[in-house]
Amino acid sequence: MEIEKTADGSYTLFVPELDEHYHSVKGALTESEHIFINMGLKHSSATTPRILEIGFGTGLNAFLTSLEAQKEKRNIFYTTIEKYPLDMETIKRLDYPELIAPEESELFYSIHSAAWNSPQTVSEYFTIEKIEGDFTEYHFKKGYDIIYFDAFAPEKQPEMWSQELFDNLYEVLDDNGILTTYCAKGVVRRMLQKAGFAVERLAGPPGGKREILRGTKKVSDK
């Protein structure tokens, strides 16, 4: 596992075995803020959002979401699943708090030190449940408002991008729930549509991917 600096000054991890990065080399922070916060969380009308993240990884999406929860005074319950949790030494080397919000360093490390497989309240507005497990075999309860789909790319981990899995994610979303992902490949868009999502192609993050996808579960889809 190697740490690399991305174009916006934030860091990401490179996995030689997969020849893949955890985040975009064109800007790890920029990518996460755009796709999951701006196009995901801020787009949801849920008063107290329940979020499901596929791929906890470096915890960057969770940290940004917790900061937004405090900013908006909006209670968020955040569930995330990860098969291969990172060690704390690697997390510290990424230095996300120093770059994003030094005054919230304690919150960042509270997210990472929170016990696995049990809900933990780490701030007034943010409760996280970290599941150490395999997304392809895990059965989630229903009732989510937002899904952050942040698995490695389809060509690197094809088992994470199947019709059956997208069908399952559609079922656990509430009406008007949304799913956001950085991957705008046609095959992914068609799988989301087949699952029942109304799919939008949206502009990608500044300086990064040209397009991303957002799927919405419409009320009329019952």
PyMOL commands that place a pseudoatom at each C-alpha (Angstrom):
pseudoatom trace, name=CA, resn=MET, resi=1, chain=A, elem=C, hetatm=0, pos=[0.000, 0.000, 0.000]
pseudoatom trace, name=CA, resn=GLU, resi=2, chain=A, elem=C, hetatm=0, pos=[1.500, 3.322, -1.089]
pseudoatom trace, name=CA, resn=ILE, resi=3, chain=A, elem=C, hetatm=0, pos=[0.461, 6.887, -0.235]
pseudoatom trace, name=CA, resn=GLU, resi=4, chain=A, elem=C, hetatm=0, pos=[0.286, 9.360, -3.123]
pseudoatom trace, name=CA, resn=LYS, resi=5, chain=A, elem=C, hetatm=0, pos=[-0.481, 13.068, -3.231]
pseudoatom trace, name=CA, resn=THR, resi=6, chain=A, elem=C, hetatm=0, pos=[-3.351, 13.986, -5.547]
pseudoatom trace, name=CA, resn=ALA, resi=7, chain=A, elem=C, hetatm=0, pos=[-3.833, 17.106, -7.659]
pseudoatom trace, name=CA, resn=ASP, resi=8, chain=A, elem=C, hetatm=0, pos=[-5.761, 19.043, -4.983]
pseudoatom trace, name=CA, resn=GLY, resi=9, chain=A, elem=C, hetatm=0, pos=[-3.117, 18.447, -2.308]
pseudoatom trace, name=CA, resn=SER, resi=10, chain=A, elem=C, hetatm=0, pos=[-4.963, 15.651, -0.513]
pseudoatom trace, name=CA, resn=TYR, resi=11, chain=A, elem=C, hetatm=0, pos=[-3.614, 12.116, -0.315]
pseudoatom trace, name=CA, resn=THR, resi=12, chain=A, elem=C, hetatm=0, pos=[-4.856, 8.764, -1.521]
pseudoatom trace, name=CA, resn=LEU, resi=13, chain=A, elem=C, hetatm=0, pos=[-3.684, 5.162, -1.307]
pseudoatom trace, name=CA, resn=PHE, resi=14, chain=A, elem=C, hetatm=0, pos=[-2.428, 3.061, -4.197]
pseudoatom trace, name=CA, resn=VAL, resi=15, chain=A, elem=C, hetatm=0, pos=[-2.902, -0.713, -4.114]
pseudoatom trace, name=CA, resn=PRO, resi=16, chain=A, elem=C, hetatm=0, pos=[-0.253, -2.374, -6.322]
pseudoatom trace, name=CA, resn=GLU, resi=17, chain=A, elem=C, hetatm=0, pos=[-2.057, -5.736, -6.297]
pseudoatom trace, name=CA, resn=LEU, resi=18, chain=A, elem=C, hetatm=0, pos=[-5.095, -4.128, -7.956]
pseudoatom trace, name=CA, resn=ASP, resi=19, chain=A, elem=C, hetatm=0, pos=[-3.209, -1.376, -9.773]
pseudoatom trace, name=CA, resn=GLU, resi=20, chain=A, elem=C, hetatm=0, pos=[-5.861, 0.927, -8.322]
pseudoatom trace, name=CA, resn=HIS, resi=21, chain=A, elem=C, hetatm=0, pos=[-6.184, 4.039, -6.139]
pseudoatom trace, name=CA, resn=TYR, resi=22, chain=A, elem=C, hetatm=0, pos=[-8.674, 4.537, -3.318]
pseudoatom trace, name=CA, resn=HIS, resi=23, chain=A, elem=C, hetatm=0, pos=[-9.540, 7.998, -4.673]
pseudoatom trace, name=CA, resn=SER, resi=24, chain=A, elem=C, hetatm=0, pos=[-9.058, 9.990, -7.844]
pseudoatom trace, name=CA, resn=VAL, resi=25, chain=A, elem=C, hetatm=0, pos=[-5.473, 11.127, -8.422]
pseudoatom trace, name=CA, resn=LYS, resi=26, chain=A, elem=C, hetatm=0, pos=[-7.014, 14.319, -9.809]
pseudoatom trace, name=CA, resn=GLY, resi=27, chain=A, elem=C, hetatm=0, pos=[-8.184, 15.206, -6.310]
pseudoatom trace, name=CA, resn=ALA, resi=28, chain=A, elem=C, hetatm=0, pos=[-9.233, 12.856, -3.514]
pseudoatom trace, name=CA, resn=LEU, resi=29, chain=A, elem=C, hetatm=0, pos=[-10.937, 15.532, -1.421]
pseudoatom trace, name=CA, resn=THR, resi=30, chain=A, elem=C, hetatm=0, pos=[-12.508, 17.258, -4.436]
pseudoatom trace, name=CA, resn=GLU, resi=31, chain=A, elem=C, hetatm=0, pos=[-13.934, 13.952, -5.665]
pseudoatom trace, name=CA, resn=SER, resi=32, chain=A, elem=C, hetatm=0, pos=[-15.484, 12.964, -2.337]
pseudoatom trace, name=CA, resn=GLU, resi=33, chain=A, elem=C, hetatm=0, pos=[-16.994, 16.392, -1.676]
pseudoatom trace, name=CA, resn=HIS, resi=34, chain=A, elem=C, hetatm=0, pos=[-18.562, 16.598, -5.121]
pseudoatom trace, name=CA, resn=ILE, resi=35, chain=A, elem=C, hetatm=0, pos=[-19.914, 13.085, -5.573]
pseudoatom trace, name=CA, resn=PHE, resi=36, chain=A, elem=C, hetatm=0, pos=[-21.013, 12.142, -2.090]
pseudoatom trace, name=CA, resn=ILE, resi=37, chain=A, elem=C, hetatm=0, pos=[-21.636, 15.421, -0.248]
pseudoatom trace, name=CA, resn=ASN, resi=38, chain=A, elem=C, hetatm=0, pos=[-22.805, 17.848, -2.937]
pseudoatom trace, name=CA, resn=MET, resi=39, chain=A, elem=C, hetatm=0, pos=[-24.524, 15.375, -5.266]
pseudoatom trace, name=CA, resn=GLY, resi=40, chain=A, elem=C, hetatm=0, pos=[-25.586, 12.974, -2.515]
pseudoatom trace, name=CA, resn=LEU, resi=41, chain=A, elem=C, hetatm=0, pos=[-26.159, 14.293, 1.007]
pseudoatom trace, name=CA, resn=LYS, resi=42, chain=A, elem=C, hetatm=0, pos=[-27.071, 17.858, 0.021]
pseudoatom trace, name=CA, resn=HIS, resi=43, chain=A, elem=C, hetatm=0, pos=[-29.468, 16.549, -2.613]
pseudoatom trace, name=CA, resn=SER, resi=44, chain=A, elem=C, hetatm=0, pos=[-31.450, 14.509, -0.071]
pseudoatom trace, name=CA, resn=SER, resi=45, chain=A, elem=C, hetatm=0, pos=[-34.507, 16.051, 1.562]
pseudoatom trace, name=CA, resn=ALA, resi=46, chain=A, elem=C, hetatm=0, pos=[-34.433, 13.559, 4.458]
pseudoatom trace, name=CA, resn=THR, resi=47, chain=A, elem=C, hetatm=0, pos=[-34.563, 15.362, 7.807]
pseudoatom trace, name=CA, resn=THR, resi=48, chain=A, elem=C, hetatm=0, pos=[-32.429, 12.776, 9.593]
pseudoatom trace, name=CA, resn=PRO, resi=49, chain=A, elem=C, hetatm=0, pos=[-30.650, 10.901, 6.782]
pseudoatom trace, name=CA, resn=ARG, resi=50, chain=A, elem=C, hetatm=0, pos=[-29.713, 7.255, 7.083]
pseudoatom trace, name=CA, resn=ILE, resi=51, chain=A, elem=C, hetatm=0, pos=[-26.683, 6.715, 4.873]
pseudoatom trace, name=CA, resn=LEU, resi=52, chain=A, elem=C, hetatm=0, pos=[-25.191, 3.458, 3.626]
pseudoatom trace, name=CA, resn=GLU, resi=53, chain=A, elem=C, hetatm=0, pos=[-21.643, 3.562, 2.295]
pseudoatom trace, name=CA, resn=ILE, resi=54, chain=A, elem=C, hetatm=0, pos=[-20.239, 0.716, 0.233]
pseudoatom trace, name=CA, resn=GLY, resi=55, chain=A, elem=C, hetatm=0, pos=[-16.511, 0.836, 0.903]
pseudoatom trace, name=CA, resn=PHE, resi=56, chain=A, elem=C, hetatm=0, pos=[-15.363, 2.643, 4.091]
pseudoatom trace, name=CA, resn=GLY, resi=57, chain=A, elem=C, hetatm=0, pos=[-11.766, 2.740, 2.864]
pseudoatom trace, name=CA, resn=THR, resi=58, chain=A, elem=C, hetatm=0, pos=[-9.872, 5.730, 4.248]
pseudoatom trace, name=CA, resn=GLY, resi=59, chain=A, elem=C, hetatm=0, pos=[-12.919, 7.123, 6.045]
pseudoatom trace, name=CA, resn=LEU, resi=60, chain=A, elem=C, hetatm=0, pos=[-12.799, 10.331, 3.991]
pseudoatom trace, name=CA, resn=ASN, resi=61, chain=A, elem=C, hetatm=0, pos=[-16.482, 10.173, 2.980]
pseudoatom trace, name=CA, resn=ALA, resi=62, chain=A, elem=C, hetatm=0, pos=[-17.551, 9.484, 6.556]
pseudoatom trace, name=CA, resn=PHE, resi=63, chain=A, elem=C, hetatm=0, pos=[-15.462, 12.389, 7.890]
pseudoatom trace, name=CA, resn=LEU, resi=64, chain=A, elem=C, hetatm=0, pos=[-16.832, 14.859, 5.350]
pseudoatom trace, name=CA, resn=THR, resi=65, chain=A, elem=C, hetatm=0, pos=[-20.359, 13.678, 6.126]
pseudoatom trace, name=CA, resn=SER, resi=66, chain=A, elem=C, hetatm=0, pos=[-19.837, 14.113, 9.864]
pseudoatom trace, name=CA, resn=LEU, resi=67, chain=A, elem=C, hetatm=0, pos=[-18.596, 17.669, 9.284]
pseudoatom trace, name=CA, resn=GLU, resi=68, chain=A, elem=C, hetatm=0, pos=[-21.640, 18.444, 7.166]
pseudoatom trace, name=CA, resn=ALA, resi=69, chain=A, elem=C, hetatm=0, pos=[-23.907, 16.992, 9.873]
pseudoatom trace, name=CA, resn=GLN, resi=70, chain=A, elem=C, hetatm=0, pos=[-22.424, 19.418, 12.407]
pseudoatom trace, name=CA, resn=LYS, resi=71, chain=A, elem=C, hetatm=0, pos=[-22.617, 22.334, 9.995]
pseudoatom trace, name=CA, resn=GLU, resi=72, chain=A, elem=C, hetatm=0, pos=[-26.293, 21.731, 9.198]
pseudoatom trace, name=CA, resn=LYS, resi=73, chain=A, elem=C, hetatm=0, pos=[-27.182, 20.488, 12.707]
pseudoatom trace, name=CA, resn=ARG, resi=74, chain=A, elem=C, hetatm=0, pos=[-28.678, 17.487, 10.940]
pseudoatom trace, name=CA, resn=ASN, resi=75, chain=A, elem=C, hetatm=0, pos=[-28.671, 14.125, 12.715]
pseudoatom trace, name=CA, resn=ILE, resi=76, chain=A, elem=C, hetatm=0, pos=[-27.138, 11.435, 10.528]
pseudoatom trace, name=CA, resn=PHE, resi=77, chain=A, elem=C, hetatm=0, pos=[-26.953, 7.680, 11.050]
pseudoatom trace, name=CA, resn=TYR, resi=78, chain=A, elem=C, hetatm=0, pos=[-24.125, 6.343, 8.915]
pseudoatom trace, name=CA, resn=THR, resi=79, chain=A, elem=C, hetatm=0, pos=[-23.635, 2.667, 8.091]
pseudoatom trace, name=CA, resn=THR, resi=80, chain=A, elem=C, hetatm=0, pos=[-20.516, 1.607, 6.223]
pseudoatom trace, name=CA, resn=ILE, resi=81, chain=A, elem=C, hetatm=0, pos=[-19.111, -1.763, 5.220]
pseudoatom trace, name=CA, resn=GLU, resi=82, chain=A, elem=C, hetatm=0, pos=[-15.486, -2.684, 4.619]
pseudoatom trace, name=CA, resn=LYS, resi=83, chain=A, elem=C, hetatm=0, pos=[-13.922, -6.084, 4.079]
pseudoatom trace, name=CA, resn=TYR, resi=84, chain=A, elem=C, hetatm=0, pos=[-10.324, -4.954, 4.628]
pseudoatom trace, name=CA, resn=PRO, resi=85, chain=A, elem=C, hetatm=0, pos=[-10.076, -2.185, 7.270]
pseudoatom trace, name=CA, resn=LEU, resi=86, chain=A, elem=C, hetatm=0, pos=[-6.950, -0.047, 7.184]
pseudoatom trace, name=CA, resn=ASP, resi=87, chain=A, elem=C, hetatm=0, pos=[-4.608, 0.158, 10.154]
pseudoatom trace, name=CA, resn=MET, resi=88, chain=A, elem=C, hetatm=0, pos=[-4.416, 3.374, 12.183]
pseudoatom trace, name=CA, resn=GLU, resi=89, chain=A, elem=C, hetatm=0, pos=[-0.805, 4.051, 11.152]
pseudoatom trace, name=CA, resn=THR, resi=90, chain=A, elem=C, hetatm=0, pos=[-1.865, 4.271, 7.504]
pseudoatom trace, name=CA, resn=ILE, resi=91, chain=A, elem=C, hetatm=0, pos=[-4.850, 6.467, 8.423]
pseudoatom trace, name=CA, resn=LYS, resi=92, chain=A, elem=C, hetatm=0, pos=[-2.581, 8.909, 10.277]
pseudoatom trace, name=CA, resn=ARG, resi=93, chain=A, elem=C, hetatm=0, pos=[-0.219, 9.173, 7.312]
pseudoatom trace, name=CA, resn=LEU, resi=94, chain=A, elem=C, hetatm=0, pos=[-3.073, 10.374, 5.098]
pseudoatom trace, name=CA, resn=ASP, resi=95, chain=A, elem=C, hetatm=0, pos=[-3.351, 13.433, 7.376]
pseudoatom trace, name=CA, resn=TYR, resi=96, chain=A, elem=C, hetatm=0, pos=[-6.910, 14.327, 6.341]
pseudoatom trace, name=CA, resn=PRO, resi=97, chain=A, elem=C, hetatm=0, pos=[-7.803, 16.367, 9.461]
pseudoatom trace, name=CA, resn=GLU, resi=98, chain=A, elem=C, hetatm=0, pos=[-4.845, 18.707, 8.988]
pseudoatom trace, name=CA, resn=LEU, resi=99, chain=A, elem=C, hetatm=0, pos=[-5.891, 19.454, 5.413]
pseudoatom trace, name=CA, resn=ILE, resi=100, chain=A, elem=C, hetatm=0, pos=[-9.665, 19.606, 5.877]
pseudoatom trace, name=CA, resn=ALA, resi=101, chain=A, elem=C, hetatm=0, pos=[-10.458, 20.703, 9.447]
pseudoatom trace, name=CA, resn=PRO, resi=102, chain=A, elem=C, hetatm=0, pos=[-7.612, 20.639, 11.988]
pseudoatom trace, name=CA, resn=GLU, resi=103, chain=A, elem=C, hetatm=0, pos=[-10.012, 21.627, 14.762]
pseudoatom trace, name=CA, resn=GLU, resi=104, chain=A, elem=C, hetatm=0, pos=[-11.975, 18.413, 14.113]
pseudoatom trace, name=CA, resn=SER, resi=105, chain=A, elem=C, hetatm=0, pos=[-9.024, 16.051, 14.372]
pseudoatom trace, name=CA, resn=GLU, resi=106, chain=A, elem=C, hetatm=0, pos=[-10.580, 14.336, 17.400]
pseudoatom trace, name=CA, resn=LEU, resi=107, chain=A, elem=C, hetatm=0, pos=[-13.773, 13.639, 15.444]
pseudoatom trace, name=CA, resn=PHE, resi=108, chain=A, elem=C, hetatm=0, pos=[-11.822, 12.084, 12.571]
pseudoatom trace, name=CA, resn=TYR, resi=109, chain=A, elem=C, hetatm=0, pos=[-9.939, 9.701, 14.834]
pseudoatom trace, name=CA, resn=SER, resi=110, chain=A, elem=C, hetatm=0, pos=[-13.097, 8.928, 16.821]
pseudoatom trace, name=CA, resn=ILE, resi=111, chain=A, elem=C, hetatm=0, pos=[-14.650, 7.678, 13.580]
pseudoatom trace, name=CA, resn=HIS, resi=112, chain=A, elem=C, hetatm=0, pos=[-11.667, 5.424, 12.948]
pseudoatom trace, name=CA, resn=SER, resi=113, chain=A, elem=C, hetatm=0, pos=[-11.321, 4.172, 16.509]
pseudoatom trace, name=CA, resn=ALA, resi=114, chain=A, elem=C, hetatm=0, pos=[-15.034, 3.451, 16.887]
pseudoatom trace, name=CA, resn=ALA, resi=115, chain=A, elem=C, hetatm=0, pos=[-15.741, -0.231, 17.505]
pseudoatom trace, name=CA, resn=TRP, resi=116, chain=A, elem=C, hetatm=0, pos=[-16.746, -2.352, 14.533]
pseudoatom trace, name=CA, resn=ASN, resi=117, chain=A, elem=C, hetatm=0, pos=[-20.140, -4.014, 14.145]
pseudoatom trace, name=CA, resn=SER, resi=118, chain=A, elem=C, hetatm=0, pos=[-21.879, -1.829, 16.720]
pseudoatom trace, name=CA, resn=PRO, resi=119, chain=A, elem=C, hetatm=0, pos=[-23.395, 1.677, 16.345]
pseudoatom trace, name=CA, resn=GLN, resi=120, chain=A, elem=C, hetatm=0, pos=[-21.224, 4.355, 17.959]
pseudoatom trace, name=CA, resn=THR, resi=121, chain=A, elem=C, hetatm=0, pos=[-22.201, 7.995, 18.519]
pseudoatom trace, name=CA, resn=VAL, resi=122, chain=A, elem=C, hetatm=0, pos=[-19.059, 10.028, 17.829]
pseudoatom trace, name=CA, resn=SER, resi=123, chain=A, elem=C, hetatm=0, pos=[-20.547, 13.539, 17.861]
pseudoatom trace, name=CA, resn=GLU, resi=124, chain=A, elem=C, hetatm=0, pos=[-23.809, 15.279, 18.710]
pseudoatom trace, name=CA, resn=TYR, resi=125, chain=A, elem=C, hetatm=0, pos=[-25.127, 14.818, 15.176]
pseudoatom trace, name=CA, resn=PHE, resi=126, chain=A, elem=C, hetatm=0, pos=[-23.295, 11.745, 13.883]
pseudoatom trace, name=CA, resn=THR, resi=127, chain=A, elem=C, hetatm=0, pos=[-23.667, 8.059, 14.708]
pseudoatom trace, name=CA, resn=ILE, resi=128, chain=A, elem=C, hetatm=0, pos=[-21.678, 5.496, 12.760]
pseudoatom trace, name=CA, resn=GLU, resi=129, chain=A, elem=C, hetatm=0, pos=[-21.994, 1.753, 12.407]
pseudoatom trace, name=CA, resn=LYS, resi=130, chain=A, elem=C, hetatm=0, pos=[-18.923, 0.213, 10.789]
pseudoatom trace, name=CA, resn=ILE, resi=131, chain=A, elem=C, hetatm=0, pos=[-19.464, -3.297, 9.497]
pseudoatom trace, name=CA, resn=GLU, resi=132, chain=A, elem=C, hetatm=0, pos=[-16.426, -5.457, 8.925]
pseudoatom trace, name=CA, resn=GLY, resi=133, chain=A, elem=C, hetatm=0, pos=[-17.704, -7.758, 6.221]
pseudoatom trace, name=CA, resn=ASP, resi=134, chain=A, elem=C, hetatm=0, pos=[-18.160, -8.622, 2.569]
pseudoatom trace, name=CA, resn=PHE, resi=135, chain=A, elem=C, hetatm=0, pos=[-20.677, -6.419, 0.766]
pseudoatom trace, name=CA, resn=THR, resi=136, chain=A, elem=C, hetatm=0, pos=[-21.440, -9.168, -1.745]
pseudoatom trace, name=CA, resn=GLU, resi=137, chain=A, elem=C, hetatm=0, pos=[-22.651, -11.477, 1.042]
pseudoatom trace, name=CA, resn=TYR, resi=138, chain=A, elem=C, hetatm=0, pos=[-24.174, -9.032, 3.535]
pseudoatom trace, name=CA, resn=HIS, resi=139, chain=A, elem=C, hetatm=0, pos=[-27.933, -8.459, 3.919]
pseudoatom trace, name=CA, resn=PHE, resi=140, chain=A, elem=C, hetatm=0, pos=[-28.756, -4.875, 4.902]
pseudoatom trace, name=CA, resn=LYS, resi=141, chain=A, elem=C, hetatm=0, pos=[-31.945, -3.796, 6.620]
pseudoatom trace, name=CA, resn=LYS, resi=142, chain=A, elem=C, hetatm=0, pos=[-34.295, -1.477, 4.762]
pseudoatom trace, name=CA, resn=GLY, resi=143, chain=A, elem=C, hetatm=0, pos=[-34.727, 2.205, 5.483]
pseudoatom trace, name=CA, resn=TYR, resi=144, chain=A, elem=C, hetatm=0, pos=[-31.798, 4.071, 3.925]
pseudoatom trace, name=CA, resn=ASP, resi=145, chain=A, elem=C, hetatm=0, pos=[-32.122, 7.521, 2.359]
pseudoatom trace, name=CA, resn=ILE, resi=146, chain=A, elem=C, hetatm=0, pos=[-28.727, 7.739, 0.652]
pseudoatom trace, name=CA, resn=ILE, resi=147, chain=A, elem=C, hetatm=0, pos=[-26.227, 5.217, -0.657]
pseudoatom trace, name=CA, resn=TYR, resi=148, chain=A, elem=C, hetatm=0, pos=[-22.619, 6.173, -1.346]
pseudoatom trace, name=CA, resn=PHE, resi=149, chain=A, elem=C, hetatm=0, pos=[-21.390, 3.518, -3.785]
pseudoatom trace, name=CA, resn=ASP, resi=150, chain=A, elem=C, hetatm=0, pos=[-17.609, 3.835, -3.572]
pseudoatom trace, name=CA, resn=ALA, resi=151, chain=A, elem=C, hetatm=0, pos=[-16.255, 0.387, -4.399]
pseudoatom trace, name=CA, resn=PHE, resi=152, chain=A, elem=C, hetatm=0, pos=[-13.127, -0.091, -6.499]
pseudoatom trace, name=CA, resn=ALA, resi=153, chain=A, elem=C, hetatm=0, pos=[-13.691, 0.194, -10.256]
pseudoatom trace, name=CA, resn=PRO, resi=154, chain=A, elem=C, hetatm=0, pos=[-15.684, -2.535, -12.079]
pseudoatom trace, name=CA, resn=GLU, resi=155, chain=A, elem=C, hetatm=0, pos=[-12.637, -3.728, -14.006]
pseudoatom trace, name=CA, resn=LYS, resi=156, chain=A, elem=C, hetatm=0, pos=[-10.731, -4.157, -10.711]
pseudoatom trace, name=CA, resn=GLN, resi=157, chain=A, elem=C, hetatm=0, pos=[-13.482, -5.705, -8.566]
pseudoatom trace, name=CA, resn=PRO, resi=158, chain=A, elem=C, hetatm=0, pos=[-16.224, -6.911, -10.937]
pseudoatom trace, name=CA, resn=GLU, resi=159, chain=A, elem=C, hetatm=0, pos=[-17.881, -8.925, -8.160]
pseudoatom trace, name=CA, resn=MET, resi=160, chain=A, elem=C, hetatm=0, pos=[-18.897, -5.638, -6.501]
pseudoatom trace, name=CA, resn=TRP, resi=161, chain=A, elem=C, hetatm=0, pos=[-20.811, -4.448, -9.567]
pseudoatom trace, name=CA, resn=SER, resi=162, chain=A, elem=C, hetatm=0, pos=[-23.538, -6.965, -10.369]
pseudoatom trace, name=CA, resn=GLN, resi=163, chain=A, elem=C, hetatm=0, pos=[-27.223, -6.678, -11.212]
pseudoatom trace, name=CA, resn=GLU, resi=164, chain=A, elem=C, hetatm=0, pos=[-28.187, -8.676, -8.141]
pseudoatom trace, name=CA, resn=LEU, resi=165, chain=A, elem=C, hetatm=0, pos=[-26.311, -6.325, -5.821]
pseudoatom trace, name=CA, resn=PHE, resi=166, chain=A, elem=C, hetatm=0, pos=[-27.833, -3.196, -7.362]
pseudoatom trace, name=CA, resn=ASP, resi=167, chain=A, elem=C, hetatm=0, pos=[-31.268, -4.830, -7.112]
pseudoatom trace, name=CA, resn=ASN, resi=168, chain=A, elem=C, hetatm=0, pos=[-30.631, -5.396, -3.407]
pseudoatom trace, name=CA, resn=LEU, resi=169, chain=A, elem=C, hetatm=0, pos=[-29.501, -1.809, -2.863]
pseudoatom trace, name=CA, resn=TYR, resi=170, chain=A, elem=C, hetatm=0, pos=[-32.631, -0.534, -4.582]
pseudoatom trace, name=CA, resn=GLU, resi=171, chain=A, elem=C, hetatm=0, pos=[-34.763, -2.568, -2.180]
pseudoatom trace, name=CA, resn=VAL, resi=172, chain=A, elem=C, hetatm=0, pos=[-33.126, -1.188, 0.983]
pseudoatom trace, name=CA, resn=LEU, resi=173, chain=A, elem=C, hetatm=0, pos=[-33.702, 2.429, -0.068]
pseudoatom trace, name=CA, resn=ASP, resi=174, chain=A, elem=C, hetatm=0, pos=[-36.772, 4.351, 1.061]
pseudoatom trace, name=CA, resn=ASP, resi=175, chain=A, elem=C, hetatm=0, pos=[-38.911, 6.177, -1.501]
pseudoatom trace, name=CA, resn=ASN, resi=176, chain=A, elem=C, hetatm=0, pos=[-37.012, 9.157, -2.963]
pseudoatom trace, name=CA, resn=GLY, resi=177, chain=A, elem=C, hetatm=0, pos=[-33.787, 7.604, -1.725]
pseudoatom trace, name=CA, resn=ILE, resi=178, chain=A, elem=C, hetatm=0, pos=[-30.699, 8.186, -3.860]
pseudoatom trace, name=CA, resn=LEU, resi=179, chain=A, elem=C, hetatm=0, pos=[-27.525, 6.364, -4.830]
pseudoatom trace, name=CA, resn=THR, resi=180, chain=A, elem=C, hetatm=0, pos=[-24.444, 8.222, -6.010]
pseudoatom trace, name=CA, resn=THR, resi=181, chain=A, elem=C, hetatm=0, pos=[-21.325, 6.756, -7.601]
pseudoatom trace, name=CA, resn=TYR, resi=182, chain=A, elem=C, hetatm=0, pos=[-18.260, 8.021, -9.412]
pseudoatom trace, name=CA, resn=CYS, resi=183, chain=A, elem=C, hetatm=0, pos=[-18.613, 5.353, -12.114]
pseudoatom trace, name=CA, resn=ALA, resi=184, chain=A, elem=C, hetatm=0, pos=[-20.570, 6.522, -15.165]
pseudoatom trace, name=CA, resn=LYS, resi=185, chain=A, elem=C, hetatm=0, pos=[-19.941, 3.496, -17.385]
pseudoatom trace, name=CA, resn=GLY, resi=186, chain=A, elem=C, hetatm=0, pos=[-22.873, 2.527, -19.594]
pseudoatom trace, name=CA, resn=VAL, resi=187, chain=A, elem=C, hetatm=0, pos=[-23.062, -0.961, -18.124]
pseudoatom trace, name=CA, resn=VAL, resi=188, chain=A, elem=C, hetatm=0, pos=[-23.431, 0.476, -14.613]
pseudoatom trace, name=CA, resn=ARG, resi=189, chain=A, elem=C, hetatm=0, pos=[-26.069, 2.970, -15.732]
pseudoatom trace, name=CA, resn=ARG, resi=190, chain=A, elem=C, hetatm=0, pos=[-28.072, 0.171, -17.366]
pseudoatom trace, name=CA, resn=MET, resi=191, chain=A, elem=C, hetatm=0, pos=[-27.865, -2.027, -14.262]
pseudoatom trace, name=CA, resn=LEU, resi=192, chain=A, elem=C, hetatm=0, pos=[-29.138, 0.834, -12.102]
pseudoatom trace, name=CA, resn=GLN, resi=193, chain=A, elem=C, hetatm=0, pos=[-32.004, 1.426, -14.510]
pseudoatom trace, name=CA, resn=LYS, resi=194, chain=A, elem=C, hetatm=0, pos=[-32.879, -2.259, -14.600]
pseudoatom trace, name=CA, resn=ALA, resi=195, chain=A, elem=C, hetatm=0, pos=[-32.951, -2.289, -10.792]
pseudoatom trace, name=CA, resn=GLY, resi=196, chain=A, elem=C, hetatm=0, pos=[-35.580, 0.463, -10.942]
pseudoatom trace, name=CA, resn=PHE, resi=197, chain=A, elem=C, hetatm=0, pos=[-33.594, 3.670, -10.456]
pseudoatom trace, name=CA, resn=ALA, resi=198, chain=A, elem=C, hetatm=0, pos=[-34.296, 6.850, -12.376]
pseudoatom trace, name=CA, resn=VAL, resi=199, chain=A, elem=C, hetatm=0, pos=[-30.714, 7.600, -13.402]
pseudoatom trace, name=CA, resn=GLU, resi=200, chain=A, elem=C, hetatm=0, pos=[-29.095, 10.967, -14.073]
pseudoatom trace, name=CA, resn=ARG, resi=201, chain=A, elem=C, hetatm=0, pos=[-25.733, 11.657, -15.623]
pseudoatom trace, name=CA, resn=LEU, resi=202, chain=A, elem=C, hetatm=0, pos=[-24.226, 14.567, -13.711]
pseudoatom trace, name=CA, resn=ALA, resi=203, chain=A, elem=C, hetatm=0, pos=[-21.119, 16.643, -14.240]
pseudoatom trace, name=CA, resn=GLY, resi=204, chain=A, elem=C, hetatm=0, pos=[-18.114, 15.148, -12.523]
pseudoatom trace, name=CA, resn=PRO, resi=205, chain=A, elem=C, hetatm=0, pos=[-15.879, 16.899, -9.970]
pseudoatom trace, name=CA, resn=PRO, resi=206, chain=A, elem=C, hetatm=0, pos=[-13.828, 19.909, -11.113]
pseudoatom trace, name=CA, resn=GLY, resi=207, chain=A, elem=C, hetatm=0, pos=[-10.706, 18.703, -12.896]
pseudoatom trace, name=CA, resn=GLY, resi=208, chain=A, elem=C, hetatm=0, pos=[-11.773, 15.082, -12.551]
pseudoatom trace, name=CA, resn=LYS, resi=209, chain=A, elem=C, hetatm=0, pos=[-14.113, 12.639, -14.251]
pseudoatom trace, name=CA, resn=ARG, resi=210, chain=A, elem=C, hetatm=0, pos=[-16.403, 14.109, -16.887]
pseudoatom trace, name=CA, resn=GLU, resi=211, chain=A, elem=C, hetatm=0, pos=[-19.555, 12.454, -15.539]
pseudoatom trace, name=CA, resn=ILE, resi=212, chain=A, elem=C, hetatm=0, pos=[-20.898, 10.645, -12.487]
pseudoatom trace, name=CA, resn=LEU, resi=213, chain=A, elem=C, hetatm=0, pos=[-24.195, 8.847, -11.864]
pseudoatom trace, name=CA, resn=ARG, resi=214, chain=A, elem=C, hetatm=0, pos=[-27.039, 9.445, -9.433]
pseudoatom trace, name=CA, resn=GLY, resi=215, chain=A, elem=C, hetatm=0, pos=[-29.994, 7.088, -9.188]
pseudoatom trace, name=CA, resn=THR, resi=216, chain=A, elem=C, hetatm=0, pos=[-33.286, 7.937, -7.452]
pseudoatom trace, name=CA, resn=LYS, resi=217, chain=A, elem=C, hetatm=0, pos=[-35.965, 5.582, -6.170]
pseudoatom trace, name=CA, resn=LYS, resi=218, chain=A, elem=C, hetatm=0, pos=[-39.232, 7.256, -7.103]
pseudoatom trace, name=CA, resn=VAL, resi=219, chain=A, elem=C, hetatm=0, pos=[-42.393, 6.973, -4.991]
pseudoatom trace, name=CA, resn=SER, resi=220, chain=A, elem=C, hetatm=0, pos=[-44.261, 5.611, -8.001]
pseudoatom trace, name=CA, resn=ASP, resi=221, chain=A, elem=C, hetatm=0, pos=[-41.850, 2.670, -8.135]
pseudoatom trace, name=CA, resn=LYS, resi=222, chain=A, elem=C, hetatm=0, pos=[-43.702, 0.799, -5.384]
for i in range(1, 222): cmd.bond("trace and resi %d" % i, "trace and resi %d" % (i + 1))
show_as sticks, trace
zoom trace
